Amino acid sequence: MFFIFKTTLFLLFFLYFLLLLRLWGGLRKLKTCSGNNLEPVSVIVAMKNEEKNVRQCLDSLINQNYPRNLLEIFIIDDGSTDKTSLILDEYNRKNTFVSVLKIDSSEPIHRGKKNALTRTIKKSNGKILLFTDADCVPQKNWVRSMTSCFDSKVGLVVGFSPLIDPSNSLFGNILKIDSLAAGIVAAGSIGLNKAVTCTGRNLAYRREVFDQINGFEKIMNSISGDDDLFLQLVKKKTNWETRYATQIESIVPSFQTKSFTGFFRQKRRHLSAGKYYNFKVQIGYFLFHLANLCFFLFLLFSVFSGKFLLISFSLFLSKLIVDWILLKAGCLIFSMVFTFSTFLFWEVFFLFYHLVIGPVSWIGKIKW
């Protein structure tokens, strides 16, 4: 029995290091986008009760360095109850290329974000659909940078979107590392041609791709997933290539200070899409998080029992070193910095929220 336990533990640790090594290899395979693709683009932003963020977001979109005759901006007000609607009306009057679609949440056909996006996509004209969120502030060359990744074979482009806390709080910096880790998983898996995740804060795809897989029709059962589930569907059902944008100009920071309650709510919504992932992907995530948990449990067991201290400390230290190296590889690509002390806090936080929020996200009703 003890032999089986040791073997299982060894295999989990081996799998953990192997997965991180594979992600590192995927990062090294990412291609630099260098095209000069000036196709008609529709920038689409779905928002709800974003009066605090909407001006900053819209100003950044209006001032994009992209031919005005090739750019249109669509904003979906999905049943806001604050001053979001009034602010959007103001921008709509002053900018002819900014269109606002308002959706009443009491409508019988109201089904959340995917419905809002679908209705807006049908009204838009761009050959390339580019998405971000209301709490994001794209750089002035964002549209040009993302479209440069499209060629005749590329149907979908994923970009990086870090969470940036202007107040520089500990929790904000932990979330910054967490967004970096998510970006590394997305970029590394795309580099390996095994795309599994992305973020709707920075995503682009061809209208032709959206039409080819009938939009969100096959993934409407998930309140979330307009990004990662859509990505996986494109990978499964089409021959289009997916590319990850690594140019600094393509990065879309999300400037926000989230409370733990706000983070819990948002992460629960995002992780809820996991129950609709491909079974192999689900197993991969499960084994990764199980292995991560085992590193901590084995260390605690050794400390309290006095057994296998050298082995447990060596394995845990190896885990920290490998995690650190991979995150630093991501920092080199995305021009980010963080301290070692914040990294250690993130290690514990990452374990905690996946143990708690992960299982909770699969049960109960989740709202957009």
C-alpha positions in Angstrom: 0.0 0.0 0.0 2.8 2.4 0.9 4.6 1.5 -2.3 1.4 2.5 -4.3 1.2 5.8 -2.4 4.9 6.7 -3.0 4.5 5.8 -6.7 1.4 7.9 -7.1 3.0 10.8 -5.4 6.1 10.5 -7.5 4.0 10.4 -10.7 2.1 13.5 -9.7 5.3 15.4 -9.0 6.8 14.2 -12.3 3.6 15.3 -14.1 3.7 18.7 -12.5 7.3 19.4 -13.6 6.6 18.0 -17.1 3.6 20.2 -17.6 5.6 23.3 -16.6 8.4 22.3 -18.9 6.0 21.8 -21.7 4.6 25.3 -21.1 8.1 26.8 -21.2 8.7 25.0 -24.5 5.4 26.4 -25.8 6.5 29.9 -24.9 9.7 29.5 -26.9 7.7 28.4 -29.9 5.5 31.6 -30.1 5.8 33.5 -33.3 6.3 37.2 -33.5 3.5 39.0 -35.5 4.9 41.3 -38.1 2.1 41.7 -40.7 0.6 44.9 -41.9 -2.9 43.7 -42.2 -5.3 46.6 -42.4 -8.7 45.0 -42.6 -12.0 46.4 -41.4 -12.2 45.9 -37.7 -15.2 46.0 -35.3 -14.2 46.5 -31.6 -16.9 45.1 -29.3 -17.2 45.7 -25.6 -20.0 44.3 -23.5 -20.5 46.0 -20.2 -22.9 46.2 -17.3 -22.8 48.8 -14.5 -19.4 50.1 -15.4 -19.8 53.9 -14.8 -16.4 54.0 -13.0 -14.5 52.5 -15.9 -16.3 53.3 -19.1 -14.8 56.7 -19.9 -11.2 55.5 -19.6 -12.0 52.5 -21.8 -13.8 54.4 -24.5 -11.2 57.2 -24.6 -8.5 54.5 -25.3 -10.6 53.0 -28.1 -11.5 56.3 -29.7 -7.8 57.3 -29.9 -6.6 54.1 -31.5 -3.9 54.5 -34.1 -5.8 52.8 -36.9 -7.5 54.1 -40.1 -10.8 55.6 -39.0 -12.5 54.4 -42.2 -11.6 50.8 -41.2 -12.6 51.0 -37.5 -16.0 50.8 -35.8 -16.7 50.6 -32.1 -19.7 48.8 -30.7 -20.6 49.0 -27.0 -23.3 46.8 -25.5 -25.0 48.1 -22.4 -26.4 44.9 -21.0 -29.1 46.1 -18.6 -27.0 48.6 -16.6 -28.7 50.2 -13.6 -26.1 52.9 -12.9 -25.0 55.9 -15.0 -23.3 53.7 -17.7 -26.1 54.3 -20.1 -26.0 58.1 -19.8 -22.2 58.1 -20.3 -22.5 55.9 -23.4 -25.1 58.3 -24.9 -22.7 61.1 -24.4 -19.9 59.3 -26.3 -22.4 58.2 -29.0 -23.4 61.7 -29.8 -19.8 63.0 -30.1 -18.4 60.1 -32.1 -20.1 58.8 -35.2 -18.1 55.6 -35.3 -19.1 54.6 -31.8 -22.4 52.7 -31.7 -24.3 51.7 -28.6 -26.7 48.8 -28.3 -28.8 48.7 -25.2 -30.3 45.5 -23.9 -33.1 45.4 -21.4 -32.4 42.6 -18.9 -36.1 41.9 -18.5 -36.4 40.8 -22.2 -37.6 37.2 -22.5 -34.6 36.4 -24.8 -32.1 37.9 -22.4 -29.4 35.2 -21.8 -26.3 37.1 -20.6 -23.1 38.1 -22.2 -23.1 35.7 -25.2 -26.5 36.9 -26.3 -25.4 40.5 -26.0 -22.2 39.7 -28.0 -24.2 37.8 -30.7 -26.6 40.6 -31.3 -23.8 43.1 -31.6 -21.7 41.0 -33.9 -24.7 40.7 -36.3 -25.0 44.5 -36.4 -21.2 45.1 -36.9 -19.4 45.1 -40.3 -15.8 44.3 -39.6 -14.0 41.3 -41.1 -12.1 41.1 -37.8 -13.9 41.1 -34.5 -11.9 42.5 -31.6 -13.0 42.2 -28.0 -12.1 43.8 -24.7 -13.8 44.7 -21.4 -15.0 47.9 -19.9 -12.4 47.8 -17.1 -9.5 47.6 -19.7 -7.5 50.3 -21.2 -5.9 49.2 -24.6 -2.8 51.0 -25.8 -3.1 53.3 -28.8 -1.6 50.7 -31.2 -3.6 47.8 -29.8 -5.9 47.3 -32.8 -3.0 47.6 -35.3 -0.9 45.2 -33.2 -3.6 42.5 -32.9 -4.6 42.6 -36.6 -0.9 42.2 -37.6 -1.1 38.6 -36.3 -3.7 37.6 -38.9 -2.7 36.0 -42.1 -4.5 33.7 -44.5 -4.2 30.8 -42.1 -4.9 32.5 -38.8 -8.5 32.7 -37.6 -8.1 33.7 -34.0 -5.6 35.8 -32.0 -5.2 35.8 -28.2 -3.6 38.7 -26.4 -2.3 39.2 -22.8 -4.3 41.2 -20.3 -2.7 41.7 -16.9 -4.5 42.9 -13.8 -2.9 46.1 -12.6 -3.6 47.6 -9.2 -2.9 51.4 -9.3 -2.7 51.4 -5.5 0.1 48.8 -5.5 -1.5 46.8 -2.7 -0.3 43.3 -1.8 -3.6 41.7 -3.0 -3.4 43.7 -6.2 0.1 42.5 -6.9 -0.9 38.9 -6.1 -3.6 39.2 -8.7 -1.1 40.6 -11.2 1.0 37.5 -10.8 -2.1 35.4 -11.1 -3.0 37.1 -14.4 0.5 36.5 -15.6 0.3 32.8 -14.8 -3.0 32.6 -16.7 -1.4 34.3 -19.6 1.5 31.9 -19.6 -0.9 28.9 -19.7 -2.7 30.5 -22.6 0.4 31.4 -24.5 2.3 28.2 -23.8 -0.6 26.0 -24.9 -1.1 28.0 -28.1 2.7 27.7 -28.8 2.3 23.9 -28.5 -0.7 24.0 -30.8 -2.9 22.8 -28.0 -4.9 26.0 -27.2 -7.0 25.6 -24.0 -7.7 29.0 -22.6 -7.7 32.7 -23.2 -9.3 35.9 -21.9 -12.1 37.9 -23.4 -10.3 41.1 -22.2 -8.1 40.7 -25.2 -9.3 38.5 -28.0 -9.8 38.7 -31.8 -11.1 36.4 -34.5 -12.4 36.6 -38.0 -16.1 37.0 -38.6 -15.8 34.0 -40.9 -14.7 31.9 -38.0 -17.7 33.0 -35.9 -20.1 32.2 -38.7 -18.4 28.9 -39.5 -19.0 27.4 -36.0 -22.5 29.1 -35.6 -21.2 31.6 -33.0 -21.9 30.6 -29.4 -24.8 28.3 -30.2 -23.0 25.1 -29.0 -21.7 26.7 -25.8 -24.8 28.7 -24.7 -25.3 26.3 -21.7 -22.4 28.1 -19.9 -22.8 31.6 -18.4 -19.1 32.1 -19.1 -16.9 30.7 -22.0 -17.4 33.3 -24.7 -13.6 33.3 -24.7 -12.0 29.9 -23.7 -14.9 27.6 -24.7 -15.1 29.5 -28.0 -11.4 29.1 -28.5 -11.6 25.3 -27.9 -14.5 25.0 -30.3 -12.5 26.8 -33.0 -9.6 24.5 -32.4 -11.8 21.4 -32.6 -14.2 22.3 -35.4 -12.0 24.2 -37.9 -8.7 24.2 -39.5 -7.9 27.8 -38.6 -4.7 28.5 -36.8 -4.6 30.3 -33.4 -1.8 32.7 -32.6 -0.7 34.5 -29.4 0.2 38.2 -29.7 3.5 38.9 -27.9 4.1 42.5 -29.0 4.1 45.0 -26.1 1.5 47.1 -28.0 -1.0 44.2 -28.0 -1.1 44.0 -24.2 -4.4 45.3 -22.7 -4.0 46.1 -19.0 -7.0 46.0 -16.7 -6.6 48.8 -14.2 -8.6 47.8 -11.2 -8.5 47.3 -7.5 -10.5 44.2 -6.7 -11.8 43.2 -3.3 -11.6 39.5 -2.4 -15.4 39.3 -2.8 -15.2 40.8 -6.2 -12.4 38.5 -7.2 -14.3 35.5 -5.8 -17.4 36.4 -7.9 -15.5 37.0 -11.1 -13.3 33.9 -10.7 -16.2 31.7 -9.9 -17.9 32.9 -13.2 -14.7 32.2 -15.2 -14.0 28.8 -13.7 -17.6 27.7 -14.1 -16.8 27.2 -17.8 -14.4 24.4 -16.8 -17.2 21.8 -16.5 -17.7 22.2 -20.3 -14.1 21.7 -21.2 -12.9 18.7 -23.2 -12.5 15.7 -20.8 -8.7 15.5 -21.5 -8.3 19.1 -20.6 -10.3 18.7 -17.4 -8.1 15.7 -16.4 -5.0 17.8 -17.1 -6.2 20.6 -14.9 -7.3 18.3 -12.2 -4.0 16.4 -12.1 -2.0 19.7 -12.1 -3.9 21.1 -9.2 -3.8 17.8 -7.3 0.0 17.7 -7.8 0.3 21.3 -6.6 -1.7 20.4 -3.5 0.4 17.3 -2.8 3.6 19.5 -2.7 2.1 21.4 0.2 0.6 18.4 2.0 3.8 16.4 1.8 5.8 19.3 3.2 3.3 19.7 6.1 3.3 15.9 6.8 7.1 15.9 6.9 7.3 18.9 9.3 4.8 17.5 11.8 5.9 13.8 11.5 9.6 14.4 11.3 9.8 12.0 8.3 11.2 12.6 4.8 12.2 16.1 5.7 15.0 16.3 3.2 13.0 14.9 0.4 9.9 17.1 1.0 11.9 20.3 1.4 13.9 19.5 -1.7 10.8 18.8 -3.8 9.0 21.9 -2.5 12.1 24.0 -3.2 12.3 22.5 -6.7 8.7 23.4 -7.2 9.3 27.0 -6.2 12.3 27.3 -8.4 10.5 25.9 -11.5 7.4 28.1 -10.8 9.7 31.2 -10.5 11.6 30.4 -13.6 8.4 30.0 -15.7 6.9 33.2 -14.3 10.1 35.1 -15.1 10.0 33.7 -18.6 6.6 35.2 -18.9 7.9 38.5 -17.5 10.5 38.7 -20.2 7.8 38.3 -22.9 5.2 40.6 -21.4 7.6 43.1 -19.7 6.3 42.6 -16.1 8.0 42.7 -12.8 7.2 41.3 -9.3 9.0 40.7 -6.0 9.9 37.3 -4.6 7.9 38.0 -1.4 4.7 38.6 -3.5 5.5 35.4 -5.4 5.5 33.4 -2.2 2.1 34.9 -1.1 0.8 34.1 -4.6 1.9 30.4 -4.3 -0.4 30.0 -1.2 -3.2 32.1 -2.7 -3.2 30.2 -6.0 -3.6 26.9 -4.1 -6.3 28.3 -1.8 -8.6 29.8 -4.4 -8.4 26.8 -6.7 -9.3 24.5 -3.8 -12.2 26.7 -2.8 -13.5 28.6 -5.8 -12.9 25.8 -8.3 -15.3 23.3 -6.8 -17.8 26.0 -5.9 -17.9 27.4 -9.4 -19.3 24.1 -10.7 -22.4 24.2 -8.5 -25.2 26.8 -7.9 -26.5 29.6 -10.1 -24.0 32.0 -11.6 -25.0 35.5 -12.9 -23.3 37.6 -15.6 
